[in-house]
Every structure is written in structure tokens, then in C-alpha cells.
Amino acid sequence: MFVEHTVESAPPAARRSMEAVAKNLGYLPSPVARMAPSPQLLEGFLKASALFESTTLDVLAREVLILTMATRNGCHVCVAMHTGKLTKLDADADLITALRDGRPLVDERLEAIRVFTIAVVESAGAVDNDVLRAFLAHGYTTQNALEVVLGIGAYTISTLANRMTGAPLDSQLEAFAWHEHAA
């Protein structure tokens, strides 16, 4: 049902965003091509994602949140893309495997953000004070807690849109393929 647009076939309002993504990554990802019918959704995700990248959370903490959301929501494209990103960052293979499998992390600080992310989603933000204190006890701040909400929002947009549009895995990500039953 969802067309995989090229920059030329996309609605004019989506073209600039699509061109920027293609220039940044070296190719136009299928999810972006399928989000193009809604320029507002595409731009909203890209802006929210960029804002999340600019938070005070370190890159590994952000990637833990993203992969937690991606596996929880069953987005094979997001799991593959962010597995690739973690691999480029030389992240520990056991960390990547645990995230892809939805298992607890050995690193207590990273496990704290994984657990907190799940708690925020499951409680619709009404996390228990003990849960928040446990998160803060690992060196995170109340600012970080709110940044988790931003990350959840950004990656709820992409995971749900990717699943709705049936975005296939791009060949550039095949080495990092993931299947929902693995979680």
C-alpha cells in the first residue's frame, strides 16, 4: 500500500529532507522513502531524532534507548540500522547481542537506562519514585530522565511508521538483519 518514493516522485515538501538523509548516509533508506507521503511525519522524525542526538546523554546511552525501543516495537529496520551504528562505534559485541535479544546488560549504567526506558513506556511516563531514584543513582540526572522521553517519542515515530509502511531492510544493512522472534 505504501509507495517507496524517490526524491523525484515524493511530495515536494518531503524532497529536501530526503535529499539530506541520502547525502548524509550515501543512500536513501527505504523507511525514509516510505515516510515521504507525509512530509510532516518525515520531518518530525528527523527533527526529533536530531534533537535526541543533541541531548546530554552519551552516545551509548542513546543507542541503548533506541535499540530498546526498536526491539520492543519489533522494528527490524531500526534494529539493523542501530546495530550497524554500534558496530561502527566499536561497542562491545556482548552489549549489542544483549540489546538485540532484549536481555539485561552487564554494564550497570547502561542497564539503568534500558530499564528506565521500559518503565517510562510501560507506565506512560508515570514512573514510580523508586524507579526514578534507581535511574538517578547511576549518575543520570532529571534532565536525562526527560531526554529519555524525547528519545522514546522520536523512536516511537520511526518504529511505528516503519512497521505500518512495511519498510524493507536496505541491502546496506543486511549484515545486521534482525527478526522479531529473537527478542
N, C-alpha and C positions, 0 to 999 in steps of 0.2 A: 504493500500500500504506500510506503514512503519511498519517494524518489531519492536516489543518490545524485545530488546535483553536482555539476561542475561550477566553477566560478562563472562561466558564461551563461549557464542555464538557471542559476539561482536568482531569487528575487534581488533586485538591485540593492536593497538595504542590507543584504547579507554579504555582498561581494567583498567589501573592504575587510571584514572580519575573516572571511575565508582566505583571502589573499595573505593576510598577516599570519595566519596559522600555517599555511603552506610554506611561506617564506621561512618561518621560524623552524619548522620541523623538516623541511625539504620535501614534503609531500602533503597532500590534502587527506587527512584521516576520514575514513568512512563516517564516523559519528558526526563530524562537523558537516560533511556533505548532506547528511540526513537531517540535521537540525536546521539547515538553511531555509526550509519553508516558513520557519518562524524566526525572522531576524532578531526579534526581541529575546527569544529564548537563547539563541546562539550568543548574542552579545551579552546577555545577562550572565550566562555561564562563564564566558571568557572574562568578564569583569570581576565576577565573584571569585573565580579561580585566581586571578591576578592579585586581588586583594588578600586572599588567603596566603598566597606565596609571600606577601609583604609583611605578614604578621611577625610577632616576636618569637613564635615557635620555631625551633630549629628544623632544618630540612628533614631529618629522620623522624621527628615527631609528626611533622605534617604528612609524611609518606605513610606512617603508621595509621593515622586517621583515615587517609584516603583509601588504603588497602582494606582497612576495617569496614569502611562504608561499601567499598566495591564488592567484597566477598559477601557481606551481609545482604546486599541488594542483588547479588548474582549478576554483576556486570562483567562479563568475560573480557570485554574490550578494556575496561578500566584496570582490571587486574593485570592484564598483559602489559598495558602501557606503563603502569607504575612499577611493575616488576622490572621492566626494562630500565626505568629511571633509577631504581635502587641498585640495579646491577652496574649501571654507569657510575654510580656513586661509590662503588666497591663496598656496598653494605654486606654484612655477614650473611652467608648463604643460609644459615640456620634461622636467622631473623626473617628472611624472605620466605622460606618454606613455612615457618610457623604462621606468618601473616596469611599466606595463600591457603593454609589449612584451617585458619580460624582458631589456632591453638594459642595458649598463653605464651608470652615472650619471656626469655631468660633475663633480659635487661629490665630491671625493676622500674626504671624511669619510663621506658617506652611502654612497658606493660601497663603502667598507670594511665597513660593517655589512651591506650586501647580500651581498657576497662571503663574509663570515664566517658569515652565516646559512645560506647554501647549503653551506658547508664543514661546519658543525655537523650539518646534516641528512644530507648525503652520507656523513659519517664516523661517523654515530650518536654524535656527541659526542667522538670520538677525534681531535680536530683536531691536526694536526702543530704542533709548537712554532713553526715559521716562520710558519704561518698565524695563530697566536695573537699572535705578536710583531708581525706586519703590522697586525693589528687594533688592538693597543695603541699602535702608532706613530702612529695617527691621533687620539690623545687619549682613547681609551677606556680603561677600567680592567678589572681582573679581575672586579670586581663587575658591570660592564656585560656581560662575557662570560657570566656566569651568568644575568643578566637576559635575554640573548638566548635561553637555554634555556627560560626561563619563557615568553617570547613565542612561541617555536616550539611549546611544549606547548599553550598557550591556543589558538593558531590552527590547530594540527593538529586539535584537538577540533572547532572550528567548521567548518573546511573539509571534513573527512571526513563530519561529520554532515549538513552541507548537501547534499553530493553524494549521500549514501546516501538521504536523505529526498526528494531531488528538489525541494528548496525553490525555488519560482519567484521571479523578480525582482519585488519590490513596485513598484507604479506610482510611488511616491515616488523610486525610484532609476533609472527608465527613461532619464533623460538621461545616466546614467553606465554604461549597459549595456556589457558586455564579452563576447567569445566566446573560448573556449579556443584556437581556432586562431590567435588574434592573438599568442599568447605565443611 
